[in-house]
């Protein structure tokens, strides 16, 4: 296998469809800061860039860490969905573990620099985030196997990523950052929910008690739909406080995109048929964050 083919496999193993969950919170957090000061030149671009690097590196790290942990536990065999580097035998468990640690390292170094520029409290937040990422499927009793993954995603890829991106630049928090943090958290949870819905039958067989397994197929589908609706709704509320004439655009675009994904899930799509829904959910989060960003800038 040549180096180009290997790189393609590593990129596939990083699960690109999940990366909007890392980009969107930083985007809206920075836009809210722009709304405060009203000037591009006064934005702290370096802090915004560092926040984006931290968010992306932790997302990639948790994807590689999950691949490694699930692979050595044998819970990733014969799965649908993204390439499993360890489970498929594409790369060794050690290589994937090193890739996860390298990604954690990039996030940690970037986070240290960001903390030095804003607040040392971010070190503690970052440390907890790294531990949460590793023990999601790692360790003897991974909490992701007990149905608590959505709580962690809501906190770290919603509230922490959005509010933290704003705080790193403003050194305070405000209502908009909290509401958008809720929106990004719910939409990130929707990504995990449809992923776990796709894997529900095989997870149940290997004793991986995700929230989807605990709820059962019907209620897991209802959860996904609710997360999308309330996620878009929270963004609408956040932008409506600032610009009532433009905020309906967020609702119109967000809900119309969500409806397409919801219809597929309601009609019983399962297994590989849910892979496109995962991509659609990521795009919903990205479009909602982009439209919200435009409104915050316009405001």
Buried (B, 14 or more C-beta within 10 A) or exposed (E): EEEEEEEEBBEBBBBBBBBBBBBBBBBBBBBBBBBBEEEEEEBBEEBBBBBBBBBBBBBBBBBBBBBBBBBBBEBBBEBBBBBBBBBBEBBEBEBBBBBBBBBBEBBBBBBBBBBEBBBEEBBEBBEEBBEBBBBBBBEEEBBBBEBBBBBBBBBBBBBBBBBBBBBBBBEEBBEBBBBBBBBBBBBBBBBBBBBBBBBBBBBBEBEBBBBBBEBEBEEBBEBBBBBBBBBBBBBBBBBBEBBEEBBEBBBEBBBEBBBEBBEBBEEEBBBEBBBBBBBBBBBBBBBBBBBBBBBBBEB
